[in-house]
Amino acid sequence: MDPYAIIGPVMRRLPPETAHGLTLAALKTAGAAGLAGRRRPAADPILATRCLGRDFASPIGLAAGFDKNAEAALPLLGLGFGFVEVGSVTPRPQPGNPRPRLFRLPRHQALINRLGFNNQGLERVAARLARLPADRPGPVGANIGRNRDADDPLADYVAGVTRLAGLADYLVINVSSPNTEGLRRMQAADHLAPLLAAVTAARAATGHRPALLLKIAPDLAPDDLDAIVEAAVAHGLDGLVVTNTTVARPACLPPHLAAEAGGLSGRPLMAPSTAVLRRVAAVARGRLVLIGVGGIASGADAYAKIRAGATLVQLYTALVYQGPRLIDRIAEDLARRLRQDGFSTLGEAVGADL
């Protein structure tokens, strides 16, 4: 029996941020005691892939937002993730938006959050990343944001890239959270080109070359998506993370929760985020590595993202409702589906539906 069948309902009786804090504390304690982060049995070989200059034993990763301060990267890898993305991190610490700011929608296996880049700041995250062993069991990426009150937003992103380029396996420029005023405007062409020029120059100046990706919103018009893809290619980015949470509210949501401001994640995001992924993949034509995010809660979901063009996938919200054994279930089902459809490697399935 999965222990989460008992623990999960108890945790969900607690306020969401309290439950999250307890989960993170348990992972940190287990890691400190040497009970987590150990090397697990090798993942099914069919799931292995190489991209972004790194080897991934599994394409199933943890999305940014869970481990904002890089406190539990090794224990999280020990749960079976192929890679972990920490952050979002801003140059200076900030508390985020006022509480309550995180809302469960259990009937829809979804969350609404307006956390607002709450984190301990760049220096504390950098110190923790610096302590990670070089032979860790999977890549660790860092998601970079800007401070809410930044006078020069570009300088915030440059600071993040400069500080973390030698510490993380890949970096993600986050301009798509709906919870920092004005942030999503940075996806517009007149803002995006200077930003991409600045962060790619900052990476080059460090002498390190972690992969550099841009995380985009699911609420963009098709023409805007096309322009973002071409800008990313033109500026030498390595990939895109597709997508962040949505500000849309499906009609099926309870009205009192649908009225809450913030980004919606979980099951309702699966279809729209995959549609965006498919469009981006068709325009990118293999010129960018795509990480598919949004609504993944099963092997079938992960497989759909891969067939739509994702080389890697990430999840987070489904863990709240299904617990950590979901990771192994997705991996096992994904491997079975790949073989069932006649693929001998993960890479062969990427974009198969295009």
C-alpha positions as CSV (number, residue, x, y, z in Angstrom):
1,M,0.0,0.0,0.0
2,D,1.2,3.5,-0.8
3,P,1.7,5.3,2.5
4,Y,0.6,8.5,0.8
5,A,-3.0,7.1,0.7
6,I,-3.0,7.8,4.5
7,I,-0.6,10.7,4.8
8,G,-1.9,12.7,1.8
9,P,-5.4,13.3,3.1
10,V,-4.0,14.3,6.5
11,M,-1.6,16.8,4.9
12,R,-4.4,18.2,2.8
13,R,-6.3,19.1,6.0
14,L,-3.5,21.5,6.8
15,P,-3.2,25.0,5.1
16,P,-1.4,24.4,1.8
17,E,1.8,26.3,2.7
18,T,2.0,24.6,6.1
19,A,1.8,21.2,4.3
20,H,4.4,22.2,1.8
21,G,6.8,23.4,4.6
22,L,6.4,20.1,6.5
23,T,7.1,18.1,3.3
24,L,10.2,20.1,2.6
25,A,11.4,19.8,6.2
26,A,11.0,16.0,6.0
27,L,13.0,15.9,2.8
28,K,15.8,18.0,4.3
29,T,15.9,15.9,7.5
30,A,16.0,12.7,5.5
31,G,18.8,14.2,3.4
32,A,20.8,15.3,6.4
33,A,20.5,11.9,7.9
34,G,21.7,10.2,4.8
35,L,18.3,8.6,4.2
36,A,17.5,10.3,1.0
37,G,19.5,11.3,-2.1
38,R,21.1,7.9,-2.4
39,R,21.5,6.5,-5.8
40,R,18.4,4.5,-6.8
41,P,18.3,1.5,-9.1
42,A,18.9,2.7,-12.7
43,A,15.9,3.9,-14.6
44,D,14.7,1.9,-17.5
45,P,17.3,2.5,-20.3
46,I,14.6,3.5,-22.8
47,L,14.0,6.6,-20.8
48,A,17.6,7.9,-21.0
49,T,18.4,10.9,-23.2
50,R,21.1,13.5,-23.7
51,C,20.2,17.1,-24.2
52,L,21.2,20.5,-23.0
53,G,24.7,19.2,-22.7
54,R,23.8,16.8,-19.9
55,D,22.8,13.1,-19.5
56,F,19.3,12.5,-18.1
57,A,18.5,9.0,-16.9
58,S,14.8,9.9,-17.0
59,P,13.0,12.8,-18.7
60,I,10.7,13.2,-15.7
61,G,11.7,16.3,-13.7
62,L,10.4,18.4,-10.8
63,A,9.2,21.9,-11.9
64,A,10.3,25.1,-10.3
65,G,8.3,26.3,-7.3
66,F,8.6,23.3,-5.0
67,D,12.2,23.8,-3.8
68,K,12.5,27.6,-4.2
69,N,15.6,27.9,-2.1
70,A,17.6,24.8,-3.2
71,E,17.2,23.1,0.2
72,A,16.4,19.6,-0.9
73,A,17.7,19.0,-4.4
74,L,19.5,15.7,-3.5
75,P,16.6,14.2,-1.6
76,L,14.3,15.1,-4.4
77,L,16.5,13.4,-7.0
78,G,16.5,10.4,-4.6
79,L,12.7,10.2,-5.0
80,G,13.2,9.2,-8.6
81,F,13.2,12.5,-10.6
82,G,15.5,12.6,-13.5
83,F,16.3,16.2,-12.8
84,V,15.2,19.0,-10.4
85,E,14.7,22.7,-11.0
86,V,15.1,25.0,-8.0
87,G,13.7,28.5,-7.7
88,S,12.4,30.9,-8.7
89,V,15.2,32.9,-7.1
90,T,15.5,36.7,-7.2
91,P,18.7,38.7,-6.4
92,R,17.4,40.0,-3.1
93,P,15.2,38.0,-0.6
94,Q,11.5,38.8,-0.8
95,P,8.5,37.5,1.2
96,G,6.1,37.3,-1.8
97,N,2.5,38.3,-1.8
98,P,0.2,38.5,1.3
99,R,-1.4,35.3,2.5
100,P,-3.6,33.4,1.8
101,R,-1.9,32.9,-1.6
102,L,-2.2,29.2,-2.4
103,F,-5.5,27.4,-2.9
104,R,-6.3,23.7,-3.5
105,L,-9.0,22.5,-6.0
106,P,-9.0,18.8,-5.1
107,R,-11.9,17.9,-7.3
108,H,-9.9,19.2,-10.3
109,Q,-6.5,18.0,-9.1
110,A,-5.4,21.7,-9.4
111,L,-3.9,24.6,-7.5
112,I,-4.2,28.4,-7.8
113,N,-1.1,30.2,-6.5
114,R,-0.1,33.9,-6.2
115,L,3.0,33.3,-4.2
116,G,5.0,36.1,-5.9
117,F,8.5,34.7,-6.1
118,N,8.9,34.3,-2.3
119,N,12.5,33.2,-1.7
120,Q,15.6,33.6,0.4
121,G,17.6,35.4,-2.3
122,L,20.4,34.6,-4.7
123,E,23.3,34.3,-2.3
124,R,21.7,31.7,-0.1
125,V,20.6,29.6,-3.1
126,A,24.0,29.9,-4.7
127,A,25.7,28.7,-1.5
128,R,23.5,25.6,-1.4
129,L,24.0,24.8,-5.1
130,A,27.8,25.1,-4.5
131,R,27.6,22.4,-1.9
132,L,26.0,19.9,-4.3
133,P,28.3,17.0,-5.3
134,A,29.6,17.0,-8.8
135,D,28.5,13.4,-9.2
136,R,24.9,14.0,-8.2
137,P,22.4,11.5,-9.6
138,G,20.7,14.0,-12.0
139,P,21.0,17.5,-13.4
140,V,19.9,20.4,-11.2
141,G,18.6,23.6,-12.9
142,A,17.9,27.0,-11.5
143,N,14.9,29.2,-12.3
144,I,15.7,32.9,-12.2
145,G,13.2,35.8,-11.6
146,R,13.4,39.4,-10.8
147,N,12.5,41.3,-7.6
148,R,9.1,42.9,-7.5
149,D,10.6,46.4,-6.9
150,A,13.5,46.1,-9.3
151,D,14.5,49.4,-10.8
152,D,16.2,47.6,-13.7
153,P,14.6,44.2,-14.3
154,L,17.3,43.2,-16.9
155,A,20.0,43.8,-14.3
156,D,18.2,41.3,-12.0
157,Y,18.3,38.6,-14.6
158,V,21.9,39.3,-15.5
159,A,22.8,39.0,-11.8
160,G,21.1,35.7,-11.5
161,V,22.8,34.3,-14.6
162,T,26.2,35.7,-13.5
163,R,26.0,34.2,-10.0
164,L,24.6,30.8,-10.9
165,A,26.2,30.0,-14.3
166,G,28.9,28.0,-12.7
167,L,26.7,26.2,-10.2
168,A,23.6,24.9,-12.1
169,D,23.3,22.5,-15.0
170,Y,20.9,24.8,-16.7
171,L,19.3,28.2,-16.1
172,V,15.7,29.2,-16.8
173,I,14.7,32.8,-17.4
174,N,11.2,33.2,-15.9
175,V,9.2,36.0,-17.5
176,S,5.9,34.2,-17.4
177,S,4.7,34.1,-13.8
178,P,1.4,35.9,-13.5
179,N,2.1,36.9,-9.8
180,T,4.7,39.7,-10.3
181,E,3.1,42.8,-11.7
182,G,4.4,43.6,-15.2
183,L,6.5,40.4,-15.5
184,R,4.6,38.8,-18.4
185,R,5.0,42.0,-20.5
186,M,8.6,41.0,-20.8
187,Q,7.5,38.3,-23.2
188,A,6.6,41.0,-25.8
189,A,9.1,41.4,-28.6
190,D,10.2,44.9,-27.6
191,H,11.1,43.7,-24.1
192,L,12.3,40.2,-24.9
193,A,15.0,41.0,-27.4
194,P,17.0,43.2,-25.0
195,L,16.5,40.7,-22.2
196,L,17.8,37.7,-24.2
197,A,20.7,39.7,-25.5
198,A,21.6,40.7,-21.9
199,V,21.4,37.2,-20.4
200,T,23.2,35.5,-23.2
201,A,26.0,38.0,-22.9
202,A,26.1,37.5,-19.2
203,R,26.4,33.8,-19.6
204,A,29.3,34.2,-22.0
205,A,31.1,36.6,-19.7
206,T,31.2,34.0,-16.9
207,G,33.2,31.5,-18.9
208,H,30.7,28.8,-18.1
209,R,28.0,27.5,-20.5
210,P,25.0,26.0,-18.7
211,A,22.1,25.6,-21.0
212,L,19.9,28.7,-21.0
213,L,16.1,28.5,-21.4
214,L,13.1,30.8,-21.3
215,K,9.9,29.8,-19.5
216,I,6.8,31.1,-21.3
217,A,3.1,31.5,-20.5
218,P,0.3,29.3,-21.8
219,D,-1.9,32.4,-22.5
220,L,0.0,33.9,-25.4
221,A,-1.4,34.4,-28.9
222,P,-0.1,32.1,-31.7
223,D,1.8,35.0,-33.4
224,D,3.4,35.9,-30.1
225,L,4.5,32.3,-29.6
226,D,6.1,32.2,-33.1
227,A,7.9,35.5,-32.3
228,I,9.3,34.1,-29.0
229,V,10.6,31.0,-30.7
230,E,12.4,33.0,-33.4
231,A,13.8,35.3,-30.8
232,A,15.1,32.5,-28.7
233,V,16.8,30.9,-31.7
234,A,18.3,34.2,-32.9
235,H,19.8,34.9,-29.5
236,G,21.3,31.5,-29.0
237,L,19.1,30.1,-26.3
238,D,19.1,26.3,-25.8
239,G,15.5,25.8,-25.2
240,L,12.1,26.8,-23.9
241,V,10.1,25.7,-20.8
242,V,6.4,25.3,-22.0
243,T,4.4,26.4,-20.0
244,N,4.0,28.3,-16.7
245,T,0.6,28.5,-14.9
246,T,-2.4,30.1,-16.6
247,V,-4.6,33.1,-15.7
248,A,-7.5,31.4,-17.6
249,R,-10.3,30.0,-15.6
250,P,-12.2,27.0,-17.1
251,A,-16.0,27.2,-16.5
252,C,-15.9,24.0,-14.5
253,L,-14.0,25.6,-11.5
254,P,-15.9,26.6,-8.4
255,P,-16.8,30.3,-8.7
256,H,-15.4,31.2,-5.3
257,L,-12.0,29.8,-6.2
258,A,-12.1,30.8,-9.8
259,A,-12.3,34.4,-8.6
260,E,-9.0,34.1,-6.8
261,A,-6.1,35.9,-8.6
262,G,-3.0,33.9,-9.5
263,G,-1.9,31.1,-11.8
264,L,-3.8,27.9,-12.2
265,S,-1.9,24.6,-12.4
266,G,-2.7,20.9,-12.5
267,R,-5.2,18.9,-14.6
268,P,-7.0,21.8,-16.2
269,L,-3.7,23.0,-17.7
270,M,-2.9,19.8,-19.4
271,A,-4.8,20.4,-22.7
272,P,-4.0,24.1,-23.2
273,S,-0.3,23.8,-22.3
274,T,0.1,20.8,-24.6
275,A,-1.5,22.8,-27.4
276,V,1.0,25.6,-26.9
277,L,3.8,23.0,-26.8
278,R,2.7,21.5,-30.1
279,R,2.6,25.0,-31.7
280,V,6.0,25.9,-30.3
281,A,7.5,22.6,-31.5
282,A,6.2,23.0,-35.0
283,V,7.7,26.4,-35.3
284,A,11.0,25.5,-33.6
285,R,11.6,22.5,-35.9
286,G,14.2,20.9,-33.6
287,R,16.2,24.1,-33.1
288,L,15.4,24.3,-29.4
289,V,15.1,21.7,-26.6
290,L,11.5,21.9,-25.2
291,I,10.6,21.0,-21.6
292,G,6.9,20.3,-21.4
293,V,5.1,21.4,-18.2
294,G,1.5,21.7,-17.2
295,G,-1.0,19.2,-16.0
296,I,1.1,16.0,-16.0
297,A,-0.4,13.4,-13.7
298,S,0.2,10.1,-15.4
299,G,2.4,8.3,-17.9
300,A,-0.1,9.0,-20.6
301,D,0.2,12.7,-19.9
302,A,4.0,12.6,-20.0
303,Y,3.9,10.6,-23.2
304,A,1.5,13.1,-24.8
305,K,3.9,16.0,-24.0
306,I,6.8,14.0,-25.6
307,R,4.8,13.2,-28.7
308,A,3.9,16.9,-28.9
309,G,7.6,17.9,-29.0
310,A,9.0,17.8,-25.5
311,T,12.3,16.1,-24.9
312,L,11.9,16.5,-21.1
313,V,8.8,17.0,-18.9
314,Q,8.2,18.4,-15.5
315,L,5.4,18.1,-12.9
316,Y,4.6,19.5,-9.5
317,T,0.8,19.9,-8.7
318,A,0.0,16.2,-9.2
319,L,2.4,15.3,-6.4
320,V,0.2,17.2,-4.0
321,Y,-2.7,14.8,-4.7
322,Q,-0.9,11.5,-5.6
323,G,2.4,11.6,-3.6
324,P,6.0,10.7,-4.5
325,R,5.2,7.2,-5.8
326,L,3.6,8.9,-8.8
327,I,7.2,9.5,-10.2
328,D,7.9,5.8,-10.5
329,R,4.4,5.1,-11.9
330,I,4.9,7.7,-14.6
331,A,8.3,6.3,-15.5
332,E,7.1,2.7,-15.7
333,D,4.0,3.6,-17.8
334,L,6.0,5.9,-20.1
335,A,8.6,3.1,-20.8
336,R,5.8,0.7,-21.5
337,R,4.1,3.1,-23.9
338,L,7.3,3.8,-25.8
339,R,7.9,0.1,-26.4
340,Q,4.3,-0.6,-27.2
341,D,4.5,2.0,-30.0
342,G,7.7,0.5,-31.4
343,F,10.2,3.1,-30.2
344,S,13.6,1.9,-29.0
345,T,14.7,5.3,-27.5
346,L,12.9,8.2,-26.0
347,G,14.3,10.5,-28.6
348,E,12.5,8.7,-31.4
349,A,9.1,9.6,-29.8
350,V,9.9,13.3,-29.4
351,G,7.5,15.2,-31.7
352,A,6.0,12.0,-33.1
353,D,2.6,13.7,-33.4
354,L,3.8,16.7,-35.4
